[in-house]
Amino acid sequence: MREIKFRQWARGRFHYFGFTEPGCFIGPITSNEEAHANTHQFTGLRDKNGKEIYEGDIVKGSAGWLPVEWRGAQWGFSNVMWNEKIEVIGNIHENPELLNPSIE
């Protein structure tokens, strides 16, 4: 069974929370709408270095890099990328420049 964990970008850093035992939930540090939009779920997967992959992370594989997001019924990148060794290279809060790389 996949661990249910979250992280929230607030006050300039990530805060981690989730279920610590059945029926016990450690909640986010704030409950406003902006904080809700900055809360990301753990995918249950790890990159080639063993780092946990969260929604909002930016991962790199042979097809380039892209942000991890939930798309309907699956995490948002192709099956090709899941079958290879991917690496977390940043996230949408600390590395927004990775989302729009400049063309040289």
C-alpha positions as CSV (number, residue, x, y, z in Angstrom):
1,M,0.0,0.0,0.0
2,R,1.3,3.5,-1.0
3,E,2.2,5.9,1.8
4,I,-0.1,8.9,1.9
5,K,2.1,11.9,2.4
6,F,2.0,15.5,1.4
7,R,4.2,18.6,1.3
8,Q,3.1,22.2,1.3
9,W,5.1,25.2,0.1
10,A,4.6,28.0,2.6
11,R,6.8,30.7,4.2
12,G,9.5,30.0,1.6
13,R,10.1,26.3,2.3
14,F,8.4,22.9,2.2
15,H,6.5,21.5,5.2
16,Y,5.8,17.8,5.2
17,F,2.7,16.1,6.7
18,G,0.5,13.0,6.3
19,F,-0.8,10.0,8.0
20,T,1.4,8.9,10.9
21,E,-0.8,5.9,11.8
22,P,-4.3,4.7,11.0
23,G,-6.7,7.4,11.8
24,C,-4.1,10.0,12.8
25,F,-3.5,12.9,10.3
26,I,-1.0,15.6,10.7
27,G,-2.4,18.6,8.8
28,P,-0.9,21.5,6.9
29,I,0.5,24.5,8.7
30,T,-2.2,26.8,7.2
31,S,-5.6,26.2,5.8
32,N,-6.1,29.2,3.5
33,E,-6.9,28.7,-0.2
34,E,-3.4,29.7,-1.4
35,A,-1.8,27.1,0.9
36,H,-4.2,24.5,-0.5
37,A,-3.0,25.3,-4.0
38,N,0.6,24.8,-2.9
39,T,0.0,21.3,-1.4
40,H,1.5,18.4,-3.3
41,Q,0.9,14.7,-2.8
42,F,3.6,12.0,-2.7
43,T,3.4,9.8,-5.9
44,G,4.6,6.7,-4.1
45,L,7.6,6.6,-6.4
46,R,11.3,7.4,-6.0
47,D,13.8,8.7,-8.6
48,K,17.0,6.9,-9.6
49,N,18.7,8.3,-6.4
50,G,16.0,7.2,-4.1
51,K,14.5,10.6,-3.7
52,E,10.7,10.7,-3.2
53,I,8.8,12.1,-6.1
54,Y,6.0,14.6,-5.3
55,E,3.4,16.4,-7.4
56,G,5.1,19.7,-8.4
57,D,8.6,18.1,-8.8
58,I,10.4,18.5,-12.1
59,V,11.9,15.3,-13.3
60,K,14.4,14.6,-16.1
61,G,14.5,11.6,-18.4
62,S,15.5,10.8,-22.0
63,A,12.5,12.8,-23.3
64,G,13.7,16.0,-21.5
65,W,12.1,17.3,-18.3
66,L,8.6,18.1,-17.1
67,P,6.6,18.8,-14.0
68,V,4.9,15.9,-12.2
69,E,1.1,16.5,-12.1
70,W,-2.0,14.5,-11.7
71,R,-3.9,14.0,-15.0
72,G,-7.2,12.3,-14.5
73,A,-6.3,8.8,-13.4
74,Q,-2.5,8.8,-13.4
75,W,0.6,10.8,-12.7
76,G,1.4,13.1,-15.6
77,F,4.2,11.7,-17.6
78,S,4.4,9.0,-20.3
79,N,4.9,5.3,-19.7
80,V,8.2,5.6,-21.5
81,M,9.5,7.9,-18.7
82,W,8.3,5.6,-16.0
83,N,10.2,2.7,-17.5
84,E,13.6,4.5,-17.3
85,K,15.7,6.0,-14.6
86,I,14.3,9.4,-14.0
87,E,15.8,12.1,-11.7
88,V,14.2,14.9,-9.7
89,I,16.0,18.1,-10.8
90,G,13.9,20.6,-9.0
91,N,10.3,21.7,-8.3
92,I,7.9,24.3,-9.5
93,H,8.4,26.6,-6.4
94,E,12.2,26.7,-6.1
95,N,13.1,26.3,-9.8
96,P,10.3,27.9,-11.9
97,E,12.9,28.7,-14.6
98,L,13.0,25.0,-15.5
99,L,9.4,25.2,-16.7
100,N,10.4,27.8,-19.4
101,P,13.9,27.1,-20.5
102,S,15.4,29.8,-22.8
103,I,16.3,28.8,-26.3
104,E,19.9,29.3,-27.1
